C-alpha cells in the first residue's frame, strides 16, 4: 500500500512539473511583438523583446557595439 501511494505521489509530481513547464513555455512562445517605432533599450521590457526589435524592426539603437546582442547593460547582459 505504501509503495502504491508513493508511486502515485511521484507520478502526480512528475505530471505537475511537466504540465507547469509546458504552460510556461507556451506562454513564452505566444508573446507577440510588433514594430511600433520604439528604438531604445529604455523602451524595452525584456531581452526577448529587445532581441525581436533589433532583428525585425528598422532604426533600432540598442546594439552599441554591433555584436548582435541588444541592451547588454539593461536586459541581455551576461551575469
N, C-alpha and C positions, 0 to 999 in steps of 0.2 A: 504494500500500500504506500509506504514512504517513497519507494522508487517511482511509482506512478505519479505521485504528487510532485516530486522533484522534477520528473521529466516534463510534466505539464507546465510547471513554472518556467523551466528552461525554454520550452517551445514558445510560450507566451512572451518571454523576454526577447527572444530572437525575433519573433514576428513584430513586436513593438519597435525594436531597433530598426529592422528593415523598413517597416512602414513609415516610421518617422523620417529616416534618411531619404526615402523616396519622395516624400512630400516636400521636404526642404529643397531637394534637388529640383523638383518640378517647379516650385515657386521661383527658384533662382533662374531657371531656363525660361520661364514665362514673362520675365521682365521685358518690357517693351520700351525702347528708347527711340527718340526721333530727333533729327537735326532741327534745332529751334533757334539757332543764332548764338547760343552760348559758346564762348571761346576759351574761357579761363578756368583754371583749377578751382578758384574760389566759387565758381558757379556749379561745380560738380558735387555729388553726394557720395560717390564711391569710386574705387579704382575701376570697377567694371563699367561704370557709366563713362568715366574719362576715356577708357580704352575704346569704347564704342565710338565716342566722339572723334578721337584722333584717327580712327580707322575709316570712318564713314562720312564725316562732315567737313565742309570746307572752312578754311581760315581759322583753324584752331591754333591756340597759342599755349599749348600745355606740355610741350616736349622741348625744353630749352637746350638740351644737349644732343638732340636728334638721335637718340638711341632707341626710339620706338616705345619707350616706357613713359607714359604721361604722369604728371603730378607726383613725381618721386618724393617730394618733401611732404605733400599733403595726404595723398591717398595710396600711391603704389610704391612706397618706399620699402627698402629691404631692411628687415629687422634682424 
